[in-house]
Amino acid sequence: MDLRLTEEQEAFAASVRAFAREHVEPTVLERDRAGRWDPDVWARVAGFGLAGLPVPEAYGGSGADVLTTGLALEALAHGGRDAGLNLSLGAHLTIGCMPIVLHGTEEQRQRWLPRMARGESIGAFAITEPEAGSDTASMRTSARREGDVFVLDGTKTFVTNGGLADVVTVVARTDPDAPASQAFTAFLVETGWAGFEVSRELHKLGNRTSPTVELSFAGVEVPEAAVLGEPGTALWKVGFECFDWERCCMIASAVGGMHRDLDECVRYAREREAFGKPIGDFGAIQHKLAQMRIRLENARFLQRQAAWRKDAGEEHQLEASMAKAYVGEAAVASALDAVQLHGGWGYVDEFHVERSLRDAKLAAIGGGTTEIQELLIARQLLG
């Protein structure tokens, strides 16, 4: 296995970093303080070609593989320092576009993917409920058939992009008596349909430039043409693919954030003086920088290994769970070191690192908690 990047991949990542420094980073502090989604920044990202990276070229995308899509997210996070934007873009790509790419009918793909690839429509995925997080099989949102439509009732929460999307992939129980593997179906629910409502916006610790909402469905009539994939199999097919893309690809955003924090800490250690010399001359600071670099290399390797194996069509579930578990914890550890290294300035928002700490925590929760990843790892070890 050779994980060295090609010259083309290196150049692509460099171009994304440069774009992000110019068009994303300059206003990120203000947007984070206000908790504001900026459609102009999204339009620039889409115009640069990032909104359709893994979408096949036949539907207006770039046809990028998992590794390249992860490289873009890592570079965008490194250059732009806007974890919220990365969250929205990552969700749009991995759990917005990809379910339609992998499981949609030709009509569904033609209807949605070109618009999503251009960034004109933003993707969202709704599976988590107020009483059903890691235990997805306990979902209560239901879809009962009435004639030639399904009637959708229930509540979904922690929906990234839920208030921005034109269409949301919603997983609902269609057979109350079947085992979980046969009980749930995915639907492409258009947000303008009667009974669909953004019931509240959730105010988060970090990633504040990305809106996260609760969605309510009250008698939403969904035509059969909006069923995504094979009825009854959404939990283990559509849902599984979404989480797989998240774990192999979307966590690259956290890797990019770790890299930028390390860069900033090295710069600060060279420039900041105490007791008549740069703080980088002190062993305590050197140890923190060394550990941040070790974590970064481990995180990057695990993420790219999982992506490479997925692209190669090889078994990769163990590697994906290891990557997700490690990156989620390592990102927080390095962000804590960055705050400590900056001292008092690390505790205020002028140096970005306090925001890095707030943003980093999501990587250990969203898309399957660290504890769930460890459970999956243990199950594969024990058979």
C-alpha positions as CSV (number, residue, x, y, z in Angstrom):
1,M,0.0,0.0,0.0
2,D,1.5,3.3,-1.1
3,L,-0.3,6.3,0.4
4,R,2.0,8.9,-1.2
5,L,0.0,11.5,-3.1
6,T,0.5,12.0,-6.8
7,E,1.7,15.4,-8.1
8,E,-1.8,16.0,-9.4
9,Q,-3.3,15.3,-5.9
10,E,-0.7,17.5,-4.2
11,A,-1.4,20.3,-6.6
12,F,-5.2,19.9,-6.1
13,A,-4.8,20.0,-2.3
14,A,-2.6,23.1,-2.6
15,S,-5.1,24.9,-4.8
16,V,-7.9,24.2,-2.3
17,R,-5.8,25.5,0.6
18,A,-5.0,28.7,-1.3
19,F,-8.7,29.2,-2.3
20,A,-9.8,28.7,1.4
21,R,-7.2,31.2,2.8
22,E,-8.5,33.8,0.3
23,H,-12.2,33.2,0.3
24,V,-13.1,31.4,3.5
25,E,-10.8,32.4,6.4
26,P,-11.0,36.2,6.3
27,T,-14.5,36.4,7.7
28,V,-14.6,33.2,9.8
29,L,-14.3,34.8,13.2
30,E,-17.2,37.1,12.6
31,R,-19.4,34.3,11.3
32,D,-18.5,32.0,14.2
33,R,-19.3,34.7,16.7
34,A,-22.7,35.4,15.1
35,G,-23.4,31.7,14.5
36,R,-24.1,32.6,10.9
37,W,-24.3,30.5,7.8
38,D,-23.0,32.5,4.8
39,P,-24.6,31.7,1.4
40,D,-21.9,33.8,-0.3
41,V,-19.1,31.7,1.1
42,W,-21.0,28.5,0.0
43,A,-21.5,29.9,-3.5
44,R,-17.7,30.5,-3.7
45,V,-17.0,26.9,-2.6
46,A,-19.5,25.6,-5.1
47,G,-18.1,27.8,-7.8
48,F,-14.6,26.4,-7.1
49,G,-16.0,22.9,-7.9
50,L,-16.1,21.4,-4.4
51,A,-19.9,20.8,-4.1
52,G,-19.9,17.9,-6.5
53,L,-16.6,16.2,-5.9
54,P,-17.7,12.5,-5.6
55,V,-20.8,12.9,-7.9
56,P,-20.2,11.1,-11.2
57,E,-19.4,13.3,-14.2
58,A,-22.5,12.1,-15.9
59,Y,-24.5,14.1,-13.4
60,G,-22.3,17.2,-13.3
61,G,-19.8,16.2,-10.7
62,S,-16.1,15.5,-10.7
63,G,-16.2,11.8,-10.2
64,A,-13.6,12.1,-7.4
65,D,-12.7,9.0,-5.4
66,V,-12.9,8.8,-1.6
67,L,-9.3,9.7,-1.1
68,T,-9.4,12.8,-3.3
69,T,-12.7,13.9,-1.7
70,G,-11.0,13.6,1.7
71,L,-8.0,15.6,0.5
72,A,-10.3,18.4,-0.5
73,L,-12.0,18.5,2.9
74,E,-8.6,18.3,4.7
75,A,-7.2,21.2,2.6
76,L,-10.4,23.3,3.0
77,A,-10.2,22.9,6.8
78,H,-6.4,23.7,6.8
79,G,-6.8,26.9,4.7
80,G,-10.2,28.1,5.7
81,R,-10.3,27.3,9.5
82,D,-14.1,27.1,9.2
83,A,-15.1,23.8,10.7
84,G,-18.8,24.7,10.3
85,L,-18.4,25.1,6.5
86,N,-16.5,21.8,6.4
87,L,-19.3,20.2,8.3
88,S,-22.0,21.4,5.9
89,L,-19.9,20.6,2.8
90,G,-18.9,17.1,4.2
91,A,-22.5,16.3,5.0
92,H,-23.7,17.6,1.7
93,L,-21.2,15.3,-0.1
94,T,-21.1,12.1,2.0
95,I,-24.7,11.8,3.3
96,G,-26.5,14.2,1.0
97,C,-25.2,13.3,-2.5
98,M,-23.9,9.8,-2.1
99,P,-27.1,8.1,-1.0
100,I,-28.7,9.3,-4.2
101,V,-25.6,8.3,-6.2
102,L,-25.5,4.8,-4.7
103,H,-29.2,4.0,-4.3
104,G,-31.2,6.4,-6.4
105,T,-33.2,5.6,-9.5
106,E,-32.1,7.2,-12.7
107,E,-35.0,9.7,-12.4
108,Q,-33.9,10.6,-8.9
109,R,-30.3,11.1,-9.9
110,Q,-31.2,13.2,-12.9
111,R,-33.6,15.3,-10.8
112,W,-31.3,16.1,-7.9
113,L,-27.6,15.4,-8.5
114,P,-26.8,18.0,-11.2
115,R,-28.3,20.7,-8.9
116,M,-26.5,19.4,-5.9
117,A,-23.2,19.1,-7.8
118,R,-23.5,22.8,-8.7
119,G,-24.3,23.7,-5.1
120,E,-27.7,25.0,-6.0
121,S,-29.3,22.4,-3.8
122,I,-27.7,21.3,-0.5
123,G,-28.0,17.8,0.7
124,A,-29.1,16.6,4.2
125,F,-29.7,13.3,5.9
126,A,-32.2,12.7,8.8
127,I,-31.8,9.6,10.9
128,T,-31.2,10.6,14.5
129,E,-34.2,11.2,16.7
130,P,-34.5,12.8,20.2
131,E,-34.7,9.3,21.7
132,A,-32.7,7.4,19.1
133,G,-29.1,8.3,18.5
134,S,-26.6,5.4,18.4
135,D,-29.5,3.0,18.9
136,T,-30.9,3.6,15.4
137,A,-33.1,0.6,15.5
138,S,-35.3,2.3,18.1
139,M,-36.4,5.1,15.7
140,R,-40.1,6.0,16.0
141,T,-40.6,8.1,12.9
142,S,-43.0,6.1,10.8
143,A,-44.2,6.0,7.2
144,R,-47.4,4.1,6.6
145,R,-48.7,3.3,3.2
146,E,-52.1,4.9,2.2
147,G,-53.0,4.1,-1.4
148,D,-50.2,5.2,-3.7
149,V,-48.4,7.4,-1.1
150,F,-46.6,7.0,2.2
151,V,-47.6,9.2,5.1
152,L,-44.7,10.3,7.2
153,D,-44.9,11.3,10.9
154,G,-42.2,11.9,13.4
155,T,-39.3,14.0,14.5
156,K,-35.6,14.0,13.5
157,T,-32.9,16.0,15.2
158,F,-29.2,16.9,14.8
159,V,-29.9,17.4,11.1
160,T,-26.9,19.2,9.5
161,N,-28.1,21.4,6.6
162,G,-31.7,20.5,7.4
163,G,-32.9,24.1,7.2
164,L,-30.9,24.7,3.9
165,A,-31.8,21.7,1.9
166,D,-34.4,21.3,-0.9
167,V,-34.5,17.6,-0.3
168,V,-33.7,15.5,2.8
169,T,-33.1,11.8,2.9
170,V,-35.3,10.6,5.8
171,V,-35.1,7.1,7.3
172,A,-38.5,6.0,8.7
173,R,-40.0,2.8,10.0
174,T,-42.3,1.2,7.4
175,D,-42.9,-2.2,9.1
176,P,-43.5,-2.0,12.9
177,D,-43.3,-5.8,13.2
178,A,-40.2,-6.6,11.1
179,P,-36.7,-7.0,12.4
180,A,-34.6,-3.9,12.1
181,S,-32.8,-5.1,9.0
182,Q,-36.2,-5.1,7.2
183,A,-38.2,-2.4,9.0
184,F,-36.9,0.9,7.7
185,T,-37.1,2.7,4.4
186,A,-35.4,5.8,3.1
187,F,-37.4,8.6,1.4
188,L,-36.3,11.7,-0.5
189,V,-38.5,14.3,1.2
190,E,-38.8,17.7,-0.5
191,T,-38.8,20.4,2.1
192,G,-41.7,22.3,0.5
193,W,-44.2,19.5,1.0
194,A,-47.1,20.1,3.3
195,G,-46.4,18.9,6.9
196,F,-42.6,19.4,6.7
197,E,-41.3,21.8,9.2
198,V,-38.0,23.0,10.6
199,S,-39.2,22.9,14.2
200,R,-36.2,24.5,15.9
201,E,-32.5,25.4,15.4
202,L,-30.0,23.9,17.7
203,H,-27.3,26.1,19.2
204,K,-24.1,24.2,19.3
205,L,-20.8,24.4,21.2
206,G,-18.8,24.6,18.0
207,N,-19.2,24.3,14.2
208,R,-21.5,27.3,14.6
209,T,-21.3,28.5,11.0
210,S,-23.2,25.3,10.0
211,P,-26.9,25.2,10.9
212,T,-28.1,22.1,12.7
213,V,-31.9,21.7,13.2
214,E,-34.7,19.6,14.3
215,L,-37.3,18.5,11.7
216,S,-40.9,17.6,12.2
217,F,-43.1,15.6,9.9
218,A,-46.8,15.8,10.4
219,G,-48.7,13.7,7.8
220,V,-46.2,14.4,5.0
221,E,-47.4,12.6,1.9
222,V,-44.5,11.0,0.1
223,P,-45.0,9.5,-3.4
224,E,-43.6,6.1,-4.1
225,A,-41.3,7.6,-6.6
226,A,-39.5,9.3,-3.7
227,V,-38.5,5.9,-2.1
228,L,-34.7,5.7,-2.1
229,G,-33.3,2.2,-2.5
230,E,-35.1,-1.0,-1.7
231,P,-37.9,-0.7,0.8
232,G,-37.2,-2.1,4.2
233,T,-33.4,-2.1,3.9
234,A,-32.5,1.5,4.6
235,L,-30.9,0.9,8.0
236,W,-28.3,-1.6,6.7
237,K,-27.8,-0.3,3.2
238,V,-28.5,3.4,2.8
239,G,-27.6,4.2,6.4
240,F,-24.6,2.0,6.4
241,E,-23.2,3.6,3.2
242,C,-23.7,7.1,4.7
243,F,-21.8,6.2,7.9
244,D,-19.1,4.5,5.9
245,W,-18.5,7.6,3.8
246,E,-18.5,9.7,6.9
247,R,-15.9,7.6,8.7
248,C,-13.6,7.1,5.7
249,C,-13.8,10.6,4.2
250,M,-15.6,13.3,6.3
251,I,-13.2,13.0,9.2
252,A,-10.4,14.4,7.0
253,S,-11.8,17.8,8.0
254,A,-10.7,17.2,11.5
255,V,-7.2,16.2,10.2
256,G,-7.0,19.5,8.4
257,G,-7.9,21.4,11.5
258,M,-5.2,19.6,13.5
259,H,-2.6,20.5,10.8
260,R,-3.5,24.2,10.9
261,D,-3.4,24.3,14.7
262,L,0.0,22.7,14.6
263,D,1.2,25.3,12.1
264,E,-0.1,28.1,14.2
265,C,1.4,26.7,17.4
266,V,4.9,26.4,15.8
267,R,4.7,30.0,14.6
268,Y,3.6,31.2,18.0
269,A,6.3,29.2,19.8
270,R,8.9,30.9,17.6
271,E,7.5,34.4,18.1
272,R,6.3,34.5,21.6
273,E,9.0,35.2,24.2
274,A,9.1,34.5,27.9
275,F,12.1,35.0,30.3
276,G,14.1,36.5,27.5
277,K,13.8,33.8,24.8
278,P,11.2,32.2,22.5
279,I,8.9,29.8,24.3
280,G,9.8,27.2,21.7
281,D,13.1,26.9,23.5
282,F,11.4,25.3,26.5
283,G,11.1,21.6,26.8
284,A,7.5,21.7,27.9
285,I,6.5,23.5,24.7
286,Q,8.6,21.2,22.6
287,H,6.9,18.1,24.0
288,K,3.5,19.5,23.2
289,L,4.5,20.3,19.6
290,A,6.0,16.8,19.2
291,Q,2.8,15.1,20.4
292,M,0.7,17.3,18.2
293,R,2.8,16.2,15.2
294,I,2.6,12.5,16.2
295,R,-1.2,12.7,16.5
296,L,-1.5,14.5,13.2
297,E,0.5,11.8,11.3
298,N,-1.4,9.0,12.9
299,A,-4.7,10.6,12.2
300,R,-3.8,11.3,8.6
301,F,-2.5,7.8,8.0
302,L,-5.6,6.1,9.5
303,Q,-8.0,8.3,7.5
304,R,-6.2,7.9,4.2
305,Q,-5.7,4.2,4.8
306,A,-9.5,3.7,5.3
307,A,-10.2,5.9,2.2
308,W,-7.6,4.0,0.1
309,R,-9.0,0.6,1.0
310,K,-12.6,1.7,0.3
311,D,-11.5,3.1,-3.1
312,A,-9.7,-0.2,-3.8
313,G,-12.8,-2.2,-3.0
314,E,-11.1,-3.9,-0.1
315,E,-12.5,-4.7,3.3
316,H,-12.2,-1.5,5.4
317,Q,-14.7,-1.4,8.2
318,L,-12.1,-2.0,10.9
319,E,-9.9,0.7,9.4
320,A,-12.8,3.1,9.1
321,S,-13.8,2.6,12.7
322,M,-10.2,2.9,13.9
323,A,-9.8,6.2,12.0
324,K,-13.0,7.6,13.3
325,A,-12.2,6.7,16.9
326,Y,-8.7,7.9,16.8
327,V,-9.2,11.2,14.9
328,G,-12.1,12.1,17.2
329,E,-10.0,11.8,20.3
330,A,-6.8,13.1,18.9
331,A,-8.3,16.3,17.5
332,V,-9.5,17.2,21.0
333,A,-6.2,16.4,22.6
334,S,-4.3,18.5,20.1
335,A,-6.7,21.4,20.4
336,L,-6.3,21.3,24.2
337,D,-2.5,21.4,23.7
338,A,-2.9,24.4,21.3
339,V,-4.9,26.3,23.9
340,Q,-2.4,25.5,26.7
341,L,0.5,26.5,24.5
342,H,-1.1,29.9,23.8
343,G,-1.7,30.5,27.5
344,G,-4.2,33.3,28.1
345,W,-4.4,34.1,24.5
346,G,-5.6,30.6,23.8
347,Y,-8.6,31.3,25.9
348,V,-9.9,34.2,23.8
349,D,-11.2,34.0,20.3
350,E,-8.6,36.3,18.7
351,F,-6.2,33.4,18.1
352,H,-8.7,30.9,16.7
353,V,-7.5,28.0,18.9
354,E,-10.3,28.3,21.4
355,R,-12.7,27.8,18.5
356,S,-10.6,24.8,17.4
357,L,-11.2,23.2,20.8
358,R,-15.0,23.8,20.5
359,D,-15.1,22.6,16.9
360,A,-12.9,19.5,17.5
361,K,-15.3,17.8,20.0
362,L,-17.9,17.0,17.3
363,A,-15.5,14.5,15.6
364,A,-15.8,12.2,18.6
365,I,-19.7,12.4,18.6
366,G,-21.1,12.9,15.1
367,G,-21.4,10.0,12.7
368,G,-21.0,7.5,15.4
369,T,-19.4,8.2,18.8
370,T,-16.0,7.0,19.8
371,E,-17.6,4.4,22.0
372,I,-19.6,3.0,19.1
373,Q,-16.5,2.8,17.0
374,E,-14.7,0.9,19.8
375,L,-17.6,-1.5,20.0
376,L,-17.4,-2.1,16.3
377,I,-13.7,-2.6,16.5
378,A,-14.1,-5.1,19.4
379,R,-16.8,-7.0,17.6
380,Q,-14.5,-7.5,14.6
381,L,-11.7,-8.6,16.8
382,L,-13.8,-11.1,18.7
383,G,-15.7,-12.3,15.6
